[in-house]
Amino acid sequence: IQLNDCYRLQTGELKNELFEVVMRLFSGNNEVLASQGVIFNFVEQQSEEEINLMCIGDSWTEMGGYCSRIRDQMDQLNLVGVMDRPGENMPRVGHGGWSLYNFMNNFMTDLDSPFLFPAGVDGSRYQGCVQTMKNIVTCDDSVYNAPLYKKFARGWKEEGDFLWDEEGYYKDPLPGDVMTDNQRPEGEQYSQWDGSQWVPMEQQPEGYEYNFSKFMERFSVCFDGKSPTHVSILSGANDFTYGCTPEEVREWIEDDLEPMIRSIQAYDPEIRIMIAACQLGADQDAFGSSFGAWISSRQYNDSMRTM
């Protein structure tokens, strides 16, 4: 990877209540040109209240690196979410390659956003999209994103049978449960269990909605009674990599980020929401070597600061 001159924030381990963060300037040959550090002194916490943190984001969240670092450094912190790999114990909601647009619009696809629901359907009655659930239960564990939902598809268990069959249909539905199927003709894509079979809903829902409250209903088995007290949204990398004017950034905030925040607050106004904006530490030569002329490093960083 071509870096040219770049800066990196590097951290040490927590020792004797002290935590060091150092900014180092590296050359293209990985030589340290300059450095400056700061030491944080951790004091005894004033509250014994547990923190239930749900991390939402792209590949950085999907890979779990920063989530695990937070968990390892903080006592009384639980990571919560609906995606996890066997043995990791690191629940989260991370989709590699996704932007917030995907979280707000991927509906009736091979991998739906977990936050989207048919309009007018309760979260607890929605059993997902047939194509999404088929992908989850049949995919190889090496593919991107989908395998992290297998624990949910087993009823939040590391092993055992899936609750959906290999065609993507829920095995034990109740009358009134709903599934979507993008292979059915228009007017029949929303199906309801009538007690013996899946039949098209007489009144087809008018589209879908982003709804955090319904998300908490549908995925309640994943939370074991630990509702999020904090939500971090780490995004922007995929949103801004391929070019954004200031007007487009503001439109992205209005169309995607702010509705997400409002929906979380409608579920619980006490949830603390953190926006993580990751800026570039390299110059345009390094950034441009990967992304060509799509966007300049300055435009990217400006977009992050605007967010």
Salt bridges, closest charged atoms under 4 A:
GLU62 OE2 - ARG85 NH2 2.61
ASP72 OD1 - ARG71 NE 3.32
ASP84 OD1 - ARG92 NH1 3.82
ASP84 OD2 - LYS151 NZ 3.37
GLU88 OE2 - ARG85 NH1 3.51
GLU88 OE1 - ARG92 NH1 3.06
ASP141 OD1 - LYS150 NZ 2.73
GLU158 OE2 - LYS151 NZ 3.62
ASP177 OD1 - ARG125 NE 2.72
ASP181 OD2 - ARG184 NE 3.89
GLU209 OE2 - LYS214 NZ 2.43
GLU247 OE2 - ARG250 NH2 3.61
ASP302 OD2 - ARG298 NE 3.93
ASP302 OD1 - ARG305 NH2 2.57
